Amino acid sequence: MQKKLSVVVVMMLVCILAAGTAQARKWKISHVRPQNTAIDNDLKAFSAELKEISKGDMQAKIYAANSLGDYTVVQERVGLGAVDMACQPVAVAADKRMQIANFPFMMTTWAQAEKNFAADAPLRKTIESLYAEQGIKLIATWPAYFGGVALNKEPQNPTDPNAKKGLKIRVVPSKSFKLMADSIGFIGTPIPFSEAFTAVQTGVVDGVVGSGAEGYYASFRDVTKYYLPLNTHFEMWYLIMNAELYNDLDDSQKALVDKAAKDFEQRRWARAESDQAANEQRLADYGAKIISVSTEDIEANAAKVREQVWPVILSDVGEDWGRKVLSNIIQ
């Protein structure tokens, strides 16, 4: 009788363990960079923490280098629930108002950026609400870098926004980047990212704008002879999750996701600025000349872009709505 009871107990324990394993949540997280880059390593840390604090109940597998699709497609798939999570830039195809996240020269210093993307900041809340309308929960931010211009030819009067640089540069295929490049003296030419390296290499354009030192080192270092760190835009990536998936969690599970997301965000803010400097140094070590840019230079370029470019982009996102958002930017 005792042996039979022991067998029953063991079988019950096996069933309980099997049920617990079956109920473990296994999520997919997409991102845009190769393995072992900063974002990849940070997402691995997020995944490990989530698994640990949930005692294995919540597990996340990382899919690097757009392996689940281009970030514009992935954002839509997160909203539909076909992809569970992603960490990537905003995609504006579904809602033009999301351009507000990438307004050129909207902020110009790391301190200002950190204030405006804090959890309770108006800009952060606005972006969170835009995602929510697409069925997406914003759970954390990941500050990538301030943007600049990578060139294979030396520009004329590089820091003077009123001087013609005499160079044609590839821009992200969006109105804001084209207008920005033109307004500060370049000739902006919209070219898809997949064709940009070849365009520089073959002389179709003389450089690129739309990324920062990290992106230029990763993808354009062989054609970058000069780097102009103008802080053209602040590149923020967002850790997003299917809203229905998040809402189906109980309060204790949501708290664990929120904790891992908050730690993920705080770790990045602690390193982001120094990472940018390190990536600029990597470009320099590879042979690029880093053009000296002062705070006054950045502000002069910013003033011109805000005056000439912002009104045009505001007409795209809705002028009244856009101006209200911009009026709440923390200086």
MARVEXZA-366445 format. One record per residue (C-alpha): residue in one letter; z, x, y. Coordinates in Angstrom, 2 decimals, padded with zeros to 5 digits. Example, Ala and Ser with C-alpha at 12.3 -4.5 7.8 and 13.67 -1.06 7.14 Angstrom:
REM MARVEXZA-366445
atom residuo=A | zz=007.80 | xx=012.30 | yy=-004.50
atom residuo=S | zz=007.14 | xx=013.67 | yy=-001.06
//
This chain:
REM MARVEXZA-366445
atom residuo=M | zz=000.00 | xx=000.00 | yy=000.00
atom residuo=Q | zz=000.93 | xx=002.84 | yy=002.33
atom residuo=K | zz=-002.39 | xx=004.58 | yy=001.63
atom residuo=K | zz=-004.32 | xx=001.40 | yy=002.36
atom residuo=L | zz=-002.42 | xx=000.95 | yy=005.64
atom residuo=S | zz=-003.19 | xx=004.54 | yy=006.65
atom residuo=V | zz=-006.89 | xx=004.01 | yy=005.94
atom residuo=V | zz=-006.90 | xx=000.83 | yy=008.04
atom residuo=V | zz=-005.19 | xx=002.61 | yy=010.94
atom residuo=V | zz=-007.65 | xx=005.51 | yy=010.79
atom residuo=M | zz=-010.60 | xx=003.11 | yy=010.71
atom residuo=M | zz=-009.20 | xx=001.23 | yy=013.71
atom residuo=L | zz=-008.83 | xx=004.47 | yy=015.67
atom residuo=V | zz=-012.40 | xx=005.46 | yy=014.80
atom residuo=C | zz=-013.65 | xx=002.06 | yy=015.99
atom residuo=I | zz=-011.68 | xx=002.34 | yy=019.23
atom residuo=L | zz=-013.03 | xx=005.83 | yy=019.91
atom residuo=A | zz=-016.56 | xx=004.72 | yy=019.07
atom residuo=A | zz=-016.25 | xx=001.73 | yy=021.38
atom residuo=G | zz=-014.98 | xx=003.96 | yy=024.17
atom residuo=T | zz=-017.91 | xx=006.31 | yy=023.70
atom residuo=A | zz=-020.36 | xx=003.42 | yy=023.64
atom residuo=Q | zz=-018.98 | xx=002.14 | yy=026.94
atom residuo=A | zz=-019.25 | xx=005.49 | yy=028.73
atom residuo=R | zz=-021.50 | xx=005.16 | yy=031.74
atom residuo=K | zz=-024.34 | xx=007.68 | yy=031.71
atom residuo=W | zz=-026.24 | xx=007.87 | yy=034.98
atom residuo=K | zz=-029.32 | xx=009.73 | yy=036.16
atom residuo=I | zz=-029.22 | xx=011.59 | yy=039.50
atom residuo=S | zz=-032.50 | xx=012.72 | yy=041.08
atom residuo=H | zz=-032.94 | xx=015.40 | yy=043.73
atom residuo=V | zz=-035.78 | xx=017.28 | yy=045.41
atom residuo=R | zz=-035.06 | xx=020.99 | yy=044.87
atom residuo=P | zz=-035.39 | xx=023.30 | yy=041.83
atom residuo=Q | zz=-032.51 | xx=024.03 | yy=039.49
atom residuo=N | zz=-029.75 | xx=026.38 | yy=040.66
atom residuo=T | zz=-030.39 | xx=025.72 | yy=044.35
atom residuo=A | zz=-027.50 | xx=024.67 | yy=046.62
atom residuo=I | zz=-028.02 | xx=020.93 | yy=046.15
atom residuo=D | zz=-028.46 | xx=021.31 | yy=042.39
atom residuo=N | zz=-025.21 | xx=023.26 | yy=042.09
atom residuo=D | zz=-023.33 | xx=020.80 | yy=044.29
atom residuo=L | zz=-024.53 | xx=017.85 | yy=042.23
atom residuo=K | zz=-023.45 | xx=019.63 | yy=039.05
atom residuo=A | zz=-019.98 | xx=020.00 | yy=040.59
atom residuo=F | zz=-019.99 | xx=016.30 | yy=041.55
atom residuo=S | zz=-021.01 | xx=015.33 | yy=038.01
atom residuo=A | zz=-018.35 | xx=017.55 | yy=036.44
atom residuo=E | zz=-015.62 | xx=016.16 | yy=038.70
atom residuo=L | zz=-016.67 | xx=012.58 | yy=038.02
atom residuo=K | zz=-016.58 | xx=013.15 | yy=034.27
atom residuo=E | zz=-013.18 | xx=014.83 | yy=034.48
atom residuo=I | zz=-011.39 | xx=012.29 | yy=036.67
atom residuo=S | zz=-012.88 | xx=009.34 | yy=034.76
atom residuo=K | zz=-011.87 | xx=010.96 | yy=031.45
atom residuo=G | zz=-015.47 | xx=010.87 | yy=030.32
atom residuo=D | zz=-016.10 | xx=007.25 | yy=031.26
atom residuo=M | zz=-018.62 | xx=008.19 | yy=033.98
atom residuo=Q | zz=-021.18 | xx=010.88 | yy=033.29
atom residuo=A | zz=-024.20 | xx=011.91 | yy=035.33
atom residuo=K | zz=-027.23 | xx=013.95 | yy=034.30
atom residuo=I | zz=-029.05 | xx=015.87 | yy=037.03
atom residuo=Y | zz=-032.84 | xx=015.64 | yy=037.33
atom residuo=A | zz=-034.06 | xx=018.41 | yy=039.64
atom residuo=A | zz=-037.33 | xx=019.07 | yy=041.48
atom residuo=N | zz=-038.51 | xx=015.46 | yy=041.83
atom residuo=S | zz=-038.77 | xx=015.16 | yy=038.03
atom residuo=L | zz=-038.09 | xx=011.42 | yy=038.31
atom residuo=G | zz=-040.72 | xx=011.06 | yy=041.04
atom residuo=D | zz=-041.31 | xx=011.87 | yy=044.71
atom residuo=Y | zz=-038.28 | xx=011.03 | yy=046.84
atom residuo=T | zz=-040.12 | xx=008.14 | yy=048.53
atom residuo=V | zz=-040.69 | xx=006.54 | yy=045.11
atom residuo=V | zz=-037.19 | xx=007.38 | yy=043.90
atom residuo=Q | zz=-035.57 | xx=005.61 | yy=046.85
atom residuo=E | zz=-037.39 | xx=002.42 | yy=045.92
atom residuo=R | zz=-036.45 | xx=002.89 | yy=042.26
atom residuo=V | zz=-032.77 | xx=003.33 | yy=043.15
atom residuo=G | zz=-032.91 | xx=000.02 | yy=045.00
atom residuo=L | zz=-034.47 | xx=-001.65 | yy=041.95
atom residuo=G | zz=-032.03 | xx=-000.02 | yy=039.53
atom residuo=A | zz=-034.68 | xx=002.01 | yy=037.68
atom residuo=V | zz=-032.94 | xx=005.23 | yy=038.86
atom residuo=D | zz=-029.16 | xx=005.17 | yy=039.09
atom residuo=M | zz=-028.52 | xx=007.74 | yy=041.84
atom residuo=A | zz=-030.29 | xx=010.29 | yy=044.02
atom residuo=C | zz=-029.53 | xx=012.87 | yy=046.70
atom residuo=Q | zz=-032.47 | xx=013.22 | yy=049.07
atom residuo=P | zz=-033.85 | xx=012.60 | yy=052.58
atom residuo=V | zz=-034.48 | xx=009.07 | yy=053.80
atom residuo=A | zz=-037.87 | xx=007.54 | yy=053.01
atom residuo=V | zz=-039.15 | xx=005.32 | yy=055.80
atom residuo=A | zz=-041.94 | xx=003.41 | yy=054.05
atom residuo=A | zz=-039.69 | xx=000.48 | yy=053.14
atom residuo=D | zz=-038.17 | xx=000.18 | yy=056.62
atom residuo=K | zz=-039.49 | xx=001.94 | yy=059.74
atom residuo=R | zz=-036.03 | xx=001.74 | yy=061.29
atom residuo=M | zz=-034.92 | xx=004.50 | yy=058.94
atom residuo=Q | zz=-036.84 | xx=006.91 | yy=061.21
atom residuo=I | zz=-033.71 | xx=006.79 | yy=063.37
atom residuo=A | zz=-032.10 | xx=009.22 | yy=060.92
atom residuo=N | zz=-034.66 | xx=011.91 | yy=061.75
atom residuo=F | zz=-035.22 | xx=011.50 | yy=065.47
atom residuo=P | zz=-036.22 | xx=014.96 | yy=066.79
atom residuo=F | zz=-033.49 | xx=016.72 | yy=068.75
atom residuo=M | zz=-031.14 | xx=013.75 | yy=068.30
atom residuo=M | zz=-028.38 | xx=016.31 | yy=067.93
atom residuo=T | zz=-028.44 | xx=020.04 | yy=068.47
atom residuo=T | zz=-025.19 | xx=021.56 | yy=067.13
atom residuo=W | zz=-023.32 | xx=021.51 | yy=063.84
atom residuo=A | zz=-020.17 | xx=020.19 | yy=065.51
atom residuo=Q | zz=-022.08 | xx=017.24 | yy=066.96
atom residuo=A | zz=-023.80 | xx=016.55 | yy=063.63
atom residuo=E | zz=-020.50 | xx=016.48 | yy=061.76
atom residuo=K | zz=-019.04 | xx=013.98 | yy=064.23
atom residuo=N | zz=-022.04 | xx=011.66 | yy=063.94
atom residuo=F | zz=-022.15 | xx=011.65 | yy=060.15
atom residuo=A | zz=-018.42 | xx=011.16 | yy=059.61
atom residuo=A | zz=-017.67 | xx=008.11 | yy=057.45
atom residuo=D | zz=-016.67 | xx=005.89 | yy=060.38
atom residuo=A | zz=-019.30 | xx=007.11 | yy=062.90
atom residuo=P | zz=-021.75 | xx=004.51 | yy=064.30
atom residuo=L | zz=-024.86 | xx=006.43 | yy=063.17
atom residuo=R | zz=-023.53 | xx=006.79 | yy=059.61
atom residuo=K | zz=-022.69 | xx=003.07 | yy=059.55
atom residuo=T | zz=-026.20 | xx=002.19 | yy=060.77
atom residuo=I | zz=-027.89 | xx=004.23 | yy=058.04
atom residuo=E | zz=-025.50 | xx=002.79 | yy=055.47
atom residuo=S | zz=-026.49 | xx=-000.75 | yy=056.50
atom residuo=L | zz=-030.22 | xx=000.05 | yy=056.33
atom residuo=Y | zz=-029.79 | xx=001.33 | yy=052.79
atom residuo=A | zz=-027.75 | xx=-001.75 | yy=051.89
atom residuo=E | zz=-030.66 | xx=-004.01 | yy=052.85
atom residuo=Q | zz=-032.67 | xx=-002.20 | yy=050.15
atom residuo=G | zz=-030.05 | xx=-002.71 | yy=047.44
atom residuo=I | zz=-028.71 | xx=000.83 | yy=047.83
atom residuo=K | zz=-025.13 | xx=002.04 | yy=048.28
atom residuo=L | zz=-024.67 | xx=005.16 | yy=050.42
atom residuo=I | zz=-021.75 | xx=007.05 | yy=048.87
atom residuo=A | zz=-021.97 | xx=010.49 | yy=050.55
atom residuo=T | zz=-023.97 | xx=012.71 | yy=052.87
atom residuo=W | zz=-025.22 | xx=016.25 | yy=052.22
atom residuo=P | zz=-026.07 | xx=018.16 | yy=055.43
atom residuo=A | zz=-029.03 | xx=020.40 | yy=054.65
atom residuo=Y | zz=-029.97 | xx=022.31 | yy=057.83
atom residuo=F | zz=-031.32 | xx=022.22 | yy=061.34
atom residuo=G | zz=-035.11 | xx=022.45 | yy=061.39
atom residuo=G | zz=-037.35 | xx=025.09 | yy=062.89
atom residuo=V | zz=-040.95 | xx=026.31 | yy=062.93
atom residuo=A | zz=-042.33 | xx=028.79 | yy=060.37
atom residuo=L | zz=-045.43 | xx=030.71 | yy=061.49
atom residuo=N | zz=-047.81 | xx=033.35 | yy=060.19
atom residuo=K | zz=-048.90 | xx=034.33 | yy=063.72
atom residuo=E | zz=-046.80 | xx=035.26 | yy=066.72
atom residuo=P | zz=-046.53 | xx=032.34 | yy=069.20
atom residuo=Q | zz=-046.98 | xx=032.79 | yy=072.95
atom residuo=N | zz=-043.84 | xx=032.02 | yy=074.98
atom residuo=P | zz=-042.19 | xx=030.58 | yy=071.85
atom residuo=T | zz=-039.07 | xx=029.10 | yy=073.45
atom residuo=D | zz=-040.71 | xx=027.59 | yy=076.56
atom residuo=P | zz=-041.45 | xx=023.89 | yy=075.85
atom residuo=N | zz=-044.01 | xx=023.79 | yy=078.67
atom residuo=A | zz=-046.06 | xx=026.75 | yy=077.44
atom residuo=K | zz=-049.07 | xx=026.38 | yy=075.18
atom residuo=K | zz=-048.39 | xx=028.32 | yy=072.00
atom residuo=G | zz=-052.04 | xx=028.52 | yy=070.99
atom residuo=L | zz=-051.17 | xx=027.69 | yy=067.39
atom residuo=K | zz=-051.96 | xx=024.79 | yy=065.10
atom residuo=I | zz=-049.10 | xx=023.81 | yy=062.79
atom residuo=R | zz=-048.76 | xx=021.46 | yy=059.85
atom residuo=V | zz=-046.45 | xx=018.55 | yy=060.54
atom residuo=V | zz=-044.89 | xx=015.97 | yy=058.26
atom residuo=P | zz=-047.30 | xx=013.00 | yy=058.19
atom residuo=S | zz=-045.22 | xx=010.95 | yy=060.62
atom residuo=K | zz=-045.65 | xx=010.08 | yy=064.27
atom residuo=S | zz=-042.37 | xx=011.66 | yy=065.37
atom residuo=F | zz=-043.15 | xx=015.15 | yy=064.04
atom residuo=K | zz=-046.72 | xx=015.10 | yy=065.36
atom residuo=L | zz=-045.59 | xx=014.07 | yy=068.84
atom residuo=M | zz=-042.74 | xx=016.57 | yy=068.84
atom residuo=A | zz=-045.00 | xx=019.50 | yy=067.91
atom residuo=D | zz=-047.52 | xx=018.57 | yy=070.59
atom residuo=S | zz=-044.87 | xx=018.09 | yy=073.27
atom residuo=I | zz=-043.41 | xx=021.60 | yy=072.86
atom residuo=G | zz=-046.80 | xx=023.36 | yy=073.01
atom residuo=F | zz=-048.11 | xx=023.44 | yy=069.44
atom residuo=I | zz=-051.06 | xx=021.53 | yy=068.01
atom residuo=G | zz=-049.60 | xx=019.25 | yy=065.36
atom residuo=T | zz=-051.76 | xx=018.57 | yy=062.30
atom residuo=P | zz=-050.47 | xx=016.07 | yy=059.69
atom residuo=I | zz=-050.91 | xx=017.50 | yy=056.18
atom residuo=P | zz=-049.16 | xx=016.41 | yy=052.94
atom residuo=F | zz=-046.51 | xx=018.82 | yy=051.69
atom residuo=S | zz=-048.46 | xx=019.52 | yy=048.49
atom residuo=E | zz=-051.34 | xx=020.93 | yy=050.57
atom residuo=A | zz=-049.32 | xx=022.70 | yy=053.26
atom residuo=F | zz=-048.97 | xx=026.16 | yy=051.71
atom residuo=T | zz=-052.71 | xx=026.42 | yy=051.02
atom residuo=A | zz=-053.44 | xx=025.19 | yy=054.54
atom residuo=V | zz=-051.43 | xx=028.07 | yy=056.02
atom residuo=Q | zz=-052.72 | xx=030.59 | yy=053.52
atom residuo=T | zz=-056.37 | xx=029.75 | yy=054.24
atom residuo=G | zz=-055.93 | xx=029.55 | yy=058.02
atom residuo=V | zz=-056.41 | xx=025.80 | yy=058.40
atom residuo=V | zz=-053.09 | xx=025.89 | yy=060.26
atom residuo=D | zz=-050.95 | xx=028.74 | yy=061.56
atom residuo=G | zz=-047.58 | xx=027.47 | yy=060.39
atom residuo=V | zz=-045.42 | xx=024.49 | yy=059.51
atom residuo=V | zz=-042.68 | xx=022.34 | yy=060.98
atom residuo=G | zz=-040.50 | xx=019.75 | yy=059.27
atom residuo=S | zz=-038.15 | xx=021.94 | yy=057.26
atom residuo=G | zz=-035.57 | xx=024.67 | yy=057.89
atom residuo=A | zz=-034.99 | xx=028.22 | yy=056.69
atom residuo=E | zz=-033.92 | xx=027.05 | yy=053.23
atom residuo=G | zz=-037.11 | xx=025.08 | yy=052.67
atom residuo=Y | zz=-039.34 | xx=027.75 | yy=054.19
atom residuo=Y | zz=-037.84 | xx=030.47 | yy=052.04
atom residuo=A | zz=-038.23 | xx=028.32 | yy=048.93
atom residuo=S | zz=-041.83 | xx=027.24 | yy=049.56
atom residuo=F | zz=-043.45 | xx=029.26 | yy=052.40
atom residuo=R | zz=-041.91 | xx=032.74 | yy=052.44
atom residuo=D | zz=-045.19 | xx=034.42 | yy=051.50
atom residuo=V | zz=-046.93 | xx=033.00 | yy=054.59
atom residuo=T | zz=-044.00 | xx=033.12 | yy=057.04
atom residuo=K | zz=-044.17 | xx=036.08 | yy=059.41
atom residuo=Y | zz=-042.17 | xx=034.50 | yy=062.25
atom residuo=Y | zz=-039.40 | xx=031.91 | yy=062.24
atom residuo=L | zz=-038.45 | xx=029.94 | yy=065.34
atom residuo=P | zz=-035.01 | xx=028.28 | yy=064.84
atom residuo=L | zz=-035.31 | xx=025.60 | yy=067.52
atom residuo=N | zz=-033.07 | xx=022.99 | yy=065.84
atom residuo=T | zz=-036.02 | xx=020.59 | yy=065.96
atom residuo=H | zz=-034.23 | xx=017.98 | yy=063.85
atom residuo=F | zz=-031.10 | xx=017.68 | yy=061.76
atom residuo=E | zz=-031.95 | xx=017.35 | yy=058.08
atom residuo=M | zz=-029.46 | xx=015.16 | yy=056.29
atom residuo=W | zz=-029.74 | xx=014.19 | yy=052.64
atom residuo=Y | zz=-027.96 | xx=011.15 | yy=051.27
atom residuo=L | zz=-026.21 | xx=010.63 | yy=047.95
atom residuo=I | zz=-027.24 | xx=007.08 | yy=047.13
atom residuo=M | zz=-026.55 | xx=004.73 | yy=044.23
atom residuo=N | zz=-027.95 | xx=001.42 | yy=043.08
atom residuo=A | zz=-025.74 | xx=-001.12 | yy=044.86
atom residuo=E | zz=-025.50 | xx=-003.52 | yy=041.92
atom residuo=L | zz=-024.43 | xx=-000.65 | yy=039.66
atom residuo=Y | zz=-021.71 | xx=000.34 | yy=042.12
atom residuo=N | zz=-020.55 | xx=-003.23 | yy=042.71
atom residuo=D | zz=-020.22 | xx=-003.87 | yy=038.97
atom residuo=L | zz=-017.51 | xx=-001.19 | yy=038.77
atom residuo=D | zz=-013.90 | xx=-002.32 | yy=038.99
atom residuo=D | zz=-011.78 | xx=-001.14 | yy=041.91
atom residuo=S | zz=-010.27 | xx=001.81 | yy=040.04
atom residuo=Q | zz=-013.72 | xx=003.01 | yy=038.95
atom residuo=K | zz=-015.10 | xx=002.65 | yy=042.47
atom residuo=A | zz=-012.17 | xx=004.73 | yy=043.72
atom residuo=L | zz=-013.10 | xx=007.54 | yy=041.32
atom residuo=V | zz=-016.75 | xx=007.49 | yy=042.40
atom residuo=D | zz=-015.66 | xx=007.47 | yy=046.05
atom residuo=K | zz=-013.31 | xx=010.41 | yy=045.50
atom residuo=A | zz=-015.94 | xx=012.55 | yy=043.76
atom residuo=A | zz=-018.46 | xx=011.63 | yy=046.49
atom residuo=K | zz=-016.03 | xx=012.51 | yy=049.29
atom residuo=D | zz=-015.24 | xx=015.88 | yy=047.69
atom residuo=F | zz=-018.98 | xx=016.53 | yy=047.26
atom residuo=E | zz=-019.54 | xx=015.84 | yy=050.96
atom residuo=Q | zz=-016.61 | xx=017.89 | yy=052.21
atom residuo=R | zz=-017.56 | xx=020.92 | yy=050.12
atom residuo=R | zz=-021.00 | xx=020.89 | yy=051.68
atom residuo=W | zz=-019.81 | xx=020.57 | yy=055.27
atom residuo=A | zz=-017.59 | xx=023.61 | yy=054.68
atom residuo=R | zz=-020.62 | xx=025.73 | yy=053.74
atom residuo=A | zz=-023.67 | xx=024.18 | yy=055.39
atom residuo=E | zz=-023.77 | xx=026.22 | yy=058.61
atom residuo=S | zz=-023.18 | xx=029.54 | yy=056.86
atom residuo=D | zz=-025.81 | xx=028.60 | yy=054.27
atom residuo=Q | zz=-028.33 | xx=028.11 | yy=057.07
atom residuo=A | zz=-027.56 | xx=031.55 | yy=058.48
atom residuo=A | zz=-027.84 | xx=033.07 | yy=055.00
atom residuo=N | zz=-031.25 | xx=031.47 | yy=054.47
atom residuo=E | zz=-032.49 | xx=032.77 | yy=057.82
atom residuo=Q | zz=-031.36 | xx=036.22 | yy=056.71
atom residuo=R | zz=-033.24 | xx=035.79 | yy=053.43
atom residuo=L | zz=-036.41 | xx=035.09 | yy=055.42
atom residuo=A | zz=-035.75 | xx=038.18 | yy=057.52
atom residuo=D | zz=-035.13 | xx=040.32 | yy=054.44
atom residuo=Y | zz=-038.44 | xx=039.10 | yy=053.06
atom residuo=G | zz=-040.22 | xx=040.33 | yy=056.18
atom residuo=A | zz=-040.17 | xx=037.47 | yy=058.69
atom residuo=K | zz=-039.18 | xx=038.09 | yy=062.29
atom residuo=I | zz=-036.47 | xx=035.65 | yy=063.42
atom residuo=I | zz=-037.29 | xx=034.79 | yy=067.04
atom residuo=S | zz=-034.21 | xx=034.74 | yy=069.26
atom residuo=V | zz=-033.39 | xx=031.27 | yy=070.62
atom residuo=S | zz=-030.58 | xx=030.50 | yy=073.05
atom residuo=T | zz=-028.61 | xx=027.29 | yy=073.50
atom residuo=E | zz=-030.45 | xx=026.81 | yy=076.80
atom residuo=D | zz=-033.81 | xx=027.14 | yy=075.03
atom residuo=I | zz=-032.84 | xx=024.44 | yy=072.53
atom residuo=E | zz=-031.64 | xx=022.11 | yy=075.27
atom residuo=A | zz=-034.85 | xx=022.61 | yy=077.29
atom residuo=N | zz=-037.00 | xx=021.71 | yy=074.28
atom residuo=A | zz=-034.71 | xx=018.80 | yy=073.44
atom residuo=A | zz=-034.89 | xx=017.39 | yy=076.97
atom residuo=K | zz=-038.69 | xx=017.36 | yy=076.95
atom residuo=V | zz=-038.92 | xx=015.74 | yy=073.51
atom residuo=R | zz=-036.35 | xx=013.09 | yy=074.38
atom residuo=E | zz=-038.27 | xx=012.25 | yy=077.54
atom residuo=Q | zz=-041.78 | xx=012.21 | yy=076.09
atom residuo=V | zz=-041.43 | xx=011.45 | yy=072.38
atom residuo=W | zz=-038.43 | xx=009.16 | yy=071.99
atom residuo=P | zz=-039.96 | xx=006.21 | yy=073.91
atom residuo=V | zz=-043.00 | xx=006.23 | yy=071.62
atom residuo=I | zz=-040.95 | xx=006.34 | yy=068.40
atom residuo=L | zz=-038.62 | xx=003.66 | yy=069.73
atom residuo=S | zz=-041.56 | xx=001.27 | yy=069.89
atom residuo=D | zz=-041.91 | xx=001.79 | yy=066.11
atom residuo=V | zz=-038.30 | xx=001.09 | yy=065.18
atom residuo=G | zz=-037.70 | xx=-001.65 | yy=067.74
atom residuo=E | zz=-036.83 | xx=-000.55 | yy=071.24
atom residuo=D | zz=-033.70 | xx=-002.63 | yy=071.82
atom residuo=W | zz=-032.28 | xx=-001.85 | yy=068.39
atom residuo=G | zz=-033.18 | xx=001.85 | yy=068.64
atom residuo=R | zz=-031.72 | xx=002.33 | yy=072.10
atom residuo=K | zz=-028.48 | xx=000.70 | yy=070.98
atom residuo=V | zz=-028.22 | xx=003.14 | yy=068.07
atom residuo=L | zz=-029.00 | xx=006.15 | yy=070.29
atom residuo=S | zz=-026.49 | xx=005.03 | yy=072.92
atom residuo=N | zz=-023.75 | xx=005.36 | yy=070.28
atom residuo=I | zz=-024.57 | xx=008.98 | yy=069.41
atom residuo=I | zz=-021.43 | xx=011.06 | yy=069.85
atom residuo=Q | zz=-021.95 | xx=014.08 | yy=072.08
//
